[in-house]
Amino acid sequence: MDLGLAGKRALVCASSKGLGLGCAEALAEAGVELVMNARGAEALLASAQSIRDAHGVNVEAIAADVTTEAGQAKVIAAAEGVDILVTNAGGPPPGLWSDWGREDFIKALDANMLTPIALIKALVPGMMERGWGRVVNITSQSVKAPIPVLGLSNAARTGLTGYVAGTSRQVAAQGVTINNLLPGIHATDRAVSLDTGVAQQQGISLEQAAEQRAASIPAGRYGTRQEFGATCAFLCSQHAGFIIGQNILLDGGATNMTI
Protein backbone atom coordinates (compact mmCIF):
# COMPACT_ATOMS: atom_id res chain seq x y z
CA MET A 1 0.00 0.00 0.00
CA ASP A 2 1.32 3.43 -0.97
CA LEU A 3 0.90 5.61 2.12
CA GLY A 4 1.40 8.76 0.06
CA LEU A 5 3.97 10.11 2.50
CA ALA A 6 7.13 10.30 0.39
CA GLY A 7 8.70 13.72 0.81
CA LYS A 8 6.68 14.63 3.90
CA ARG A 9 8.49 15.71 7.07
CA ALA A 10 7.77 14.55 10.62
CA LEU A 11 8.74 15.31 14.19
CA VAL A 12 8.80 12.14 16.30
CA CYS A 13 9.38 12.66 20.01
CA ALA A 14 11.09 10.19 22.35
CA SER A 15 12.21 8.29 19.26
CA SER A 16 15.63 6.96 20.20
CA LYS A 17 14.08 3.64 21.23
CA GLY A 18 10.81 1.89 21.99
CA LEU A 19 7.51 2.87 20.45
CA GLY A 20 8.80 6.25 19.26
CA LEU A 21 11.59 4.53 17.37
CA GLY A 22 9.07 2.15 15.83
CA CYS A 23 7.08 5.11 14.54
CA ALA A 24 10.19 6.84 13.19
CA GLU A 25 11.29 3.68 11.39
CA ALA A 26 7.89 3.10 9.79
CA LEU A 27 7.59 6.70 8.63
CA ALA A 28 11.12 6.62 7.21
CA GLU A 29 10.29 3.43 5.33
CA ALA A 30 7.41 5.36 3.73
CA GLY A 31 9.83 8.08 2.59
CA VAL A 32 9.27 10.63 5.36
CA GLU A 33 12.12 12.92 6.40
CA LEU A 34 12.52 13.05 10.16
CA VAL A 35 13.25 15.30 13.08
CA MET A 36 13.96 12.83 15.89
CA ASN A 37 14.03 13.92 19.50
CA ALA A 38 15.06 12.30 22.77
CA ARG A 39 16.88 13.32 25.93
CA GLY A 40 19.84 10.96 25.57
CA ALA A 41 22.14 12.06 22.75
CA GLU A 42 24.08 8.81 22.36
CA ALA A 43 21.11 6.53 21.76
CA LEU A 44 19.38 9.17 19.66
CA LEU A 45 22.32 9.68 17.32
CA ALA A 46 22.74 5.92 16.92
CA SER A 47 19.07 5.41 16.05
CA ALA A 48 19.07 8.35 13.64
CA GLN A 49 22.07 6.97 11.79
CA SER A 50 20.52 3.52 11.65
CA ILE A 51 17.43 4.99 9.98
CA ARG A 52 19.52 6.99 7.51
CA ASP A 53 21.44 3.85 6.56
CA ALA A 54 18.31 1.71 6.24
CA HIS A 55 16.01 4.11 4.39
CA GLY A 56 18.12 6.89 2.88
CA VAL A 57 16.01 9.72 4.26
CA ASN A 58 17.17 12.94 5.86
CA VAL A 59 17.16 12.74 9.65
CA GLU A 60 17.87 15.59 12.05
CA ALA A 61 18.50 14.51 15.65
CA ILE A 62 17.67 16.99 18.43
CA ALA A 63 18.80 15.94 21.90
CA ALA A 64 16.62 17.85 24.36
CA ASP A 65 14.17 17.34 27.19
CA VAL A 66 11.00 18.32 25.41
CA THR A 67 9.10 18.53 28.70
CA THR A 68 11.01 21.75 29.53
CA GLU A 69 10.43 25.16 27.97
CA ALA A 70 14.00 25.31 26.66
CA GLY A 71 13.72 21.82 25.20
CA GLN A 72 10.41 22.61 23.54
CA ALA A 73 11.81 25.77 21.99
CA LYS A 74 14.79 23.87 20.57
CA VAL A 75 12.64 21.09 19.12
CA ILE A 76 9.96 23.40 17.73
CA ALA A 77 12.59 25.52 15.97
CA ALA A 78 14.02 22.43 14.28
CA ALA A 79 10.57 21.09 13.39
CA GLU A 80 9.14 24.25 11.84
CA GLY A 81 7.04 23.35 8.82
CA VAL A 82 6.61 19.64 9.57
CA ASP A 83 3.63 17.82 8.09
CA ILE A 84 3.45 15.18 10.80
CA LEU A 85 3.76 15.35 14.60
CA VAL A 86 4.11 12.25 16.77
CA THR A 87 4.10 13.13 20.46
CA ASN A 88 5.48 10.69 22.97
CA ALA A 89 6.94 10.67 26.46
CA GLY A 90 7.72 8.00 29.00
CA GLY A 91 5.07 7.43 31.61
CA PRO A 92 5.39 8.48 35.25
CA PRO A 93 6.35 5.87 37.86
CA PRO A 94 3.80 3.48 39.36
CA GLY A 95 2.72 3.77 42.97
CA LEU A 96 -0.17 4.05 45.40
CA TRP A 97 -2.73 6.84 45.25
CA SER A 98 -1.73 7.91 48.75
CA ASP A 99 1.93 8.39 47.80
CA TRP A 100 1.56 11.22 45.29
CA GLY A 101 1.68 14.92 46.04
CA ARG A 102 1.19 18.04 43.97
CA GLU A 103 4.68 17.98 42.48
CA ASP A 104 4.22 14.39 41.30
CA PHE A 105 1.07 15.39 39.43
CA ILE A 106 2.68 18.51 37.97
CA LYS A 107 5.55 16.42 36.56
CA ALA A 108 3.10 13.93 35.06
CA LEU A 109 0.97 16.68 33.54
CA ASP A 110 4.03 18.44 32.11
CA ALA A 111 5.29 15.27 30.41
CA ASN A 112 2.10 13.55 29.31
CA MET A 113 -0.43 16.35 28.78
CA LEU A 114 1.04 19.85 28.61
CA THR A 115 4.03 19.01 26.40
CA PRO A 116 1.92 17.41 23.64
CA ILE A 117 -0.46 20.37 23.83
CA ALA A 118 2.43 22.83 23.48
CA LEU A 119 3.72 20.99 20.41
CA ILE A 120 0.25 20.85 18.87
CA LYS A 121 -0.27 24.57 19.41
CA ALA A 122 3.13 25.38 17.87
CA LEU A 123 3.01 23.12 14.81
CA VAL A 124 -0.63 22.55 13.85
CA PRO A 125 -1.33 26.13 12.67
CA GLY A 126 1.23 25.68 9.89
CA MET A 127 -0.38 22.40 8.89
CA MET A 128 -3.75 24.14 8.71
CA GLU A 129 -2.36 26.89 6.50
CA ARG A 130 -0.93 24.28 4.13
CA GLY A 131 -4.19 22.29 4.17
CA TRP A 132 -2.71 18.97 5.32
CA GLY A 133 -1.31 17.54 8.52
CA ARG A 134 -1.26 14.57 10.86
CA VAL A 135 -0.87 14.43 14.64
CA VAL A 136 -0.55 11.14 16.50
CA ASN A 137 -0.27 11.16 20.28
CA ILE A 138 1.10 8.04 21.94
CA THR A 139 -0.90 7.73 25.15
CA SER A 140 -1.91 4.51 26.94
CA GLN A 141 -4.56 1.83 27.24
CA SER A 142 -5.15 3.34 30.70
CA VAL A 143 -7.32 6.12 29.22
CA LYS A 144 -9.85 3.42 28.31
CA ALA A 145 -9.47 1.27 31.42
CA PRO A 146 -7.50 2.86 34.29
CA ILE A 147 -4.60 0.88 35.74
CA PRO A 148 -4.67 1.24 39.54
CA VAL A 149 -0.92 1.56 40.12
CA LEU A 150 -0.55 4.07 37.26
CA GLY A 151 -2.74 6.81 38.66
CA LEU A 152 -0.41 9.59 37.55
CA SER A 153 -0.47 8.32 33.99
CA ASN A 154 -4.23 7.70 34.11
CA ALA A 155 -4.84 11.32 35.09
CA ALA A 156 -2.41 13.10 32.75
CA ARG A 157 -3.08 11.04 29.65
CA THR A 158 -6.84 11.23 30.09
CA GLY A 159 -6.51 15.00 30.27
CA LEU A 160 -4.73 14.98 26.91
CA THR A 161 -7.46 12.74 25.51
CA GLY A 162 -10.11 15.29 26.46
CA TYR A 163 -8.12 18.10 24.85
CA VAL A 164 -7.71 16.12 21.63
CA ALA A 165 -11.40 15.23 21.52
CA GLY A 166 -12.35 18.87 21.12
CA THR A 167 -9.33 20.18 19.23
CA SER A 168 -9.34 17.47 16.57
CA ARG A 169 -12.83 18.43 15.49
CA GLN A 170 -11.88 22.09 15.19
CA VAL A 171 -8.98 21.52 12.79
CA ALA A 172 -10.31 18.67 10.66
CA ALA A 173 -11.85 20.93 8.02
CA GLN A 174 -8.37 22.28 7.27
CA GLY A 175 -7.09 18.81 6.39
CA VAL A 176 -5.44 18.11 9.75
CA THR A 177 -6.21 14.93 11.68
CA ILE A 178 -5.39 14.37 15.36
CA ASN A 179 -5.67 10.89 16.86
CA ASN A 180 -4.31 8.93 19.79
CA LEU A 181 -2.61 5.53 19.83
CA LEU A 182 -3.18 3.63 23.06
CA PRO A 183 -0.49 1.01 23.60
CA GLY A 184 -0.81 -1.90 25.94
CA ILE A 185 2.32 -3.78 26.91
CA HIS A 186 4.99 -3.82 24.22
CA ALA A 187 8.50 -5.21 24.35
CA THR A 188 10.15 -1.93 25.37
CA ASP A 189 12.10 -0.54 28.32
CA ARG A 190 8.78 0.52 29.89
CA ALA A 191 7.69 -3.13 30.03
CA VAL A 192 11.00 -4.08 31.63
CA SER A 193 10.51 -1.36 34.26
CA LEU A 194 6.98 -2.47 35.08
CA ASP A 195 7.94 -6.15 35.13
CA THR A 196 10.90 -5.40 37.38
CA GLY A 197 8.54 -3.81 39.89
CA VAL A 198 6.28 -6.85 39.84
CA ALA A 199 9.25 -9.18 40.21
CA GLN A 200 10.49 -7.32 43.26
CA GLN A 201 7.04 -7.17 44.83
CA GLN A 202 6.32 -10.87 44.31
CA GLY A 203 9.84 -12.22 44.81
CA ILE A 204 9.99 -13.80 41.36
CA SER A 205 12.39 -13.45 38.43
CA LEU A 206 12.00 -10.82 35.72
CA GLU A 207 11.33 -13.60 33.21
CA GLN A 208 8.57 -15.03 35.40
CA ALA A 209 7.00 -11.59 35.78
CA ALA A 210 7.01 -11.12 32.00
CA GLU A 211 5.51 -14.55 31.41
CA GLN A 212 2.83 -13.84 33.99
CA ARG A 213 1.90 -10.56 32.32
CA ALA A 214 1.96 -12.06 28.80
CA ALA A 215 -0.43 -14.78 29.97
CA SER A 216 -2.97 -12.08 30.87
CA ILE A 217 -3.00 -10.80 27.28
CA PRO A 218 -5.37 -12.63 24.89
CA ALA A 219 -2.72 -12.49 22.14
CA GLY A 220 -0.41 -14.32 24.56
CA ARG A 221 2.56 -12.01 24.00
CA TYR A 222 3.83 -8.45 24.15
CA GLY A 223 3.46 -6.20 21.13
CA THR A 224 6.41 -5.13 19.01
CA ARG A 225 7.58 -1.64 18.13
CA GLN A 226 7.31 -2.59 14.45
CA GLU A 227 3.59 -3.37 14.76
CA PHE A 228 3.02 -0.15 16.62
CA GLY A 229 5.01 1.90 14.14
CA ALA A 230 3.09 0.48 11.19
CA THR A 231 -0.21 1.57 12.75
CA CYS A 232 1.19 5.04 13.37
CA ALA A 233 2.35 5.31 9.75
CA PHE A 234 -1.11 4.33 8.51
CA LEU A 235 -2.75 7.02 10.69
CA CYS A 236 -0.38 9.52 9.09
CA SER A 237 -1.11 8.31 5.58
CA GLN A 238 -3.23 9.61 2.72
CA HIS A 239 -5.76 6.87 3.53
CA ALA A 240 -6.58 8.07 7.07
CA GLY A 241 -8.02 11.52 6.43
CA PHE A 242 -11.48 10.51 7.70
CA ILE A 243 -10.19 9.22 11.05
CA ILE A 244 -10.67 12.13 13.46
CA GLY A 245 -10.23 12.29 17.23
CA GLN A 246 -10.06 8.55 17.76
CA ASN A 247 -8.40 6.48 20.49
CA ILE A 248 -7.00 3.34 18.91
CA LEU A 249 -6.01 0.47 21.19
CA LEU A 250 -2.97 -1.67 20.42
CA ASP A 251 -3.05 -3.99 23.40
CA GLY A 252 -3.41 -7.55 22.14
CA GLY A 253 -6.99 -7.63 23.44
CA ALA A 254 -5.99 -6.95 27.03
CA THR A 255 -8.56 -4.18 27.59
CA ASN A 256 -11.79 -6.08 28.14
CA MET A 257 -14.55 -3.85 26.84
CA THR A 258 -17.28 -3.91 24.20
CA ILE A 259 -16.92 -0.39 22.78
C-alpha positions in Angstrom: 0.0 0.0 0.0 1.3 3.4 -1.0 0.9 5.6 2.1 1.4 8.8 0.1 4.0 10.1 2.5 7.1 10.3 0.4 8.7 13.7 0.8 6.7 14.6 3.9 8.5 15.7 7.1 7.8 14.6 10.6 8.7 15.3 14.2 8.8 12.1 16.3 9.4 12.7 20.0 11.1 10.2 22.3 12.2 8.3 19.3 15.6 7.0 20.2 14.1 3.6 21.2 10.8 1.9 22.0 7.5 2.9 20.5 8.8 6.2 19.3 11.6 4.5 17.4 9.1 2.1 15.8 7.1 5.1 14.5 10.2 6.8 13.2 11.3 3.7 11.4 7.9 3.1 9.8 7.6 6.7 8.6 11.1 6.6 7.2 10.3 3.4 5.3 7.4 5.4 3.7 9.8 8.1 2.6 9.3 10.6 5.4 12.1 12.9 6.4 12.5 13.1 10.2 13.2 15.3 13.1 14.0 12.8 15.9 14.0 13.9 19.5 15.1 12.3 22.8 16.9 13.3 25.9 19.8 11.0 25.6 22.1 12.1 22.8 24.1 8.8 22.4 21.1 6.5 21.8 19.4 9.2 19.7 22.3 9.7 17.3 22.7 5.9 16.9 19.1 5.4 16.0 19.1 8.4 13.6 22.1 7.0 11.8 20.5 3.5 11.6 17.4 5.0 10.0 19.5 7.0 7.5 21.4 3.9 6.6 18.3 1.7 6.2 16.0 4.1 4.4 18.1 6.9 2.9 16.0 9.7 4.3 17.2 12.9 5.9 17.2 12.7 9.7 17.9 15.6 12.0 18.5 14.5 15.6 17.7 17.0 18.4 18.8 15.9 21.9 16.6 17.8 24.4 14.2 17.3 27.2 11.0 18.3 25.4 9.1 18.5 28.7 11.0 21.8 29.5 10.4 25.2 28.0 14.0 25.3 26.7 13.7 21.8 25.2 10.4 22.6 23.5 11.8 25.8 22.0 14.8 23.9 20.6 12.6 21.1 19.1 10.0 23.4 17.7 12.6 25.5 16.0 14.0 22.4 14.3 10.6 21.1 13.4 9.1 24.2 11.8 7.0 23.4 8.8 6.6 19.6 9.6 3.6 17.8 8.1 3.5 15.2 10.8 3.8 15.4 14.6 4.1 12.3 16.8 4.1 13.1 20.5 5.5 10.7 23.0 6.9 10.7 26.5 7.7 8.0 29.0 5.1 7.4 31.6 5.4 8.5 35.3 6.4 5.9 37.9 3.8 3.5 39.4 2.7 3.8 43.0 -0.2 4.1 45.4 -2.7 6.8 45.3 -1.7 7.9 48.7 1.9 8.4 47.8 1.6 11.2 45.3 1.7 14.9 46.0 1.2 18.0 44.0 4.7 18.0 42.5 4.2 14.4 41.3 1.1 15.4 39.4 2.7 18.5 38.0 5.6 16.4 36.6 3.1 13.9 35.1 1.0 16.7 33.5 4.0 18.4 32.1 5.3 15.3 30.4 2.1 13.6 29.3 -0.4 16.3 28.8 1.0 19.9 28.6 4.0 19.0 26.4 1.9 17.4 23.6 -0.5 20.4 23.8 2.4 22.8 23.5 3.7 21.0 20.4 0.2 20.9 18.9 -0.3 24.6 19.4 3.1 25.4 17.9 3.0 23.1 14.8 -0.6 22.6 13.8 -1.3 26.1 12.7 1.2 25.7 9.9 -0.4 22.4 8.9 -3.7 24.1 8.7 -2.4 26.9 6.5 -0.9 24.3 4.1 -4.2 22.3 4.2 -2.7 19.0 5.3 -1.3 17.5 8.5 -1.3 14.6 10.9 -0.9 14.4 14.6 -0.6 11.1 16.5 -0.3 11.2 20.3 1.1 8.0 21.9 -0.9 7.7 25.2 -1.9 4.5 26.9 -4.6 1.8 27.2 -5.2 3.3 30.7 -7.3 6.1 29.2 -9.8 3.4 28.3 -9.5 1.3 31.4 -7.5 2.9 34.3 -4.6 0.9 35.7 -4.7 1.2 39.5 -0.9 1.6 40.1 -0.5 4.1 37.3 -2.7 6.8 38.7 -0.4 9.6 37.6 -0.5 8.3 34.0 -4.2 7.7 34.1 -4.8 11.3 35.1 -2.4 13.1 32.8 -3.1 11.0 29.6 -6.8 11.2 30.1 -6.5 15.0 30.3 -4.7 15.0 26.9 -7.5 12.7 25.5 -10.1 15.3 26.5 -8.1 18.1 24.9 -7.7 16.1 21.6 -11.4 15.2 21.5 -12.3 18.9 21.1 -9.3 20.2 19.2 -9.3 17.5 16.6 -12.8 18.4 15.5 -11.9 22.1 15.2 -9.0 21.5 12.8 -10.3 18.7 10.7 -11.9 20.9 8.0 -8.4 22.3 7.3 -7.1 18.8 6.4 -5.4 18.1 9.8 -6.2 14.9 11.7 -5.4 14.4 15.4 -5.7 10.9 16.9 -4.3 8.9 19.8 -2.6 5.5 19.8 -3.2 3.6 23.1 -0.5 1.0 23.6 -0.8 -1.9 25.9 2.3 -3.8 26.9 5.0 -3.8 24.2 8.5 -5.2 24.3 10.2 -1.9 25.4 12.1 -0.5 28.3 8.8 0.5 29.9 7.7 -3.1 30.0 11.0 -4.1 31.6 10.5 -1.4 34.3 7.0 -2.5 35.1 7.9 -6.1 35.1 10.9 -5.4 37.4 8.5 -3.8 39.9 6.3 -6.9 39.8 9.2 -9.2 40.2 10.5 -7.3 43.3 7.0 -7.2 44.8 6.3 -10.9 44.3 9.8 -12.2 44.8 10.0 -13.8 41.4 12.4 -13.4 38.4 12.0 -10.8 35.7 11.3 -13.6 33.2 8.6 -15.0 35.4 7.0 -11.6 35.8 7.0 -11.1 32.0 5.5 -14.6 31.4 2.8 -13.8 34.0 1.9 -10.6 32.3 2.0 -12.1 28.8 -0.4 -14.8 30.0 -3.0 -12.1 30.9 -3.0 -10.8 27.3 -5.4 -12.6 24.9 -2.7 -12.5 22.1 -0.4 -14.3 24.6 2.6 -12.0 24.0 3.8 -8.4 24.2 3.5 -6.2 21.1 6.4 -5.1 19.0 7.6 -1.6 18.1 7.3 -2.6 14.4 3.6 -3.4 14.8 3.0 -0.2 16.6 5.0 1.9 14.1 3.1 0.5 11.2 -0.2 1.6 12.8 1.2 5.0 13.4 2.3 5.3 9.8 -1.1 4.3 8.5 -2.8 7.0 10.7 -0.4 9.5 9.1 -1.1 8.3 5.6 -3.2 9.6 2.7 -5.8 6.9 3.5 -6.6 8.1 7.1 -8.0 11.5 6.4 -11.5 10.5 7.7 -10.2 9.2 11.1 -10.7 12.1 13.5 -10.2 12.3 17.2 -10.1 8.5 17.8 -8.4 6.5 20.5 -7.0 3.3 18.9 -6.0 0.5 21.2 -3.0 -1.7 20.4 -3.1 -4.0 23.4 -3.4 -7.6 22.1 -7.0 -7.6 23.4 -6.0 -6.9 27.0 -8.6 -4.2 27.6 -11.8 -6.1 28.1 -14.6 -3.9 26.8 -17.3 -3.9 24.2 -16.9 -0.4 22.8 
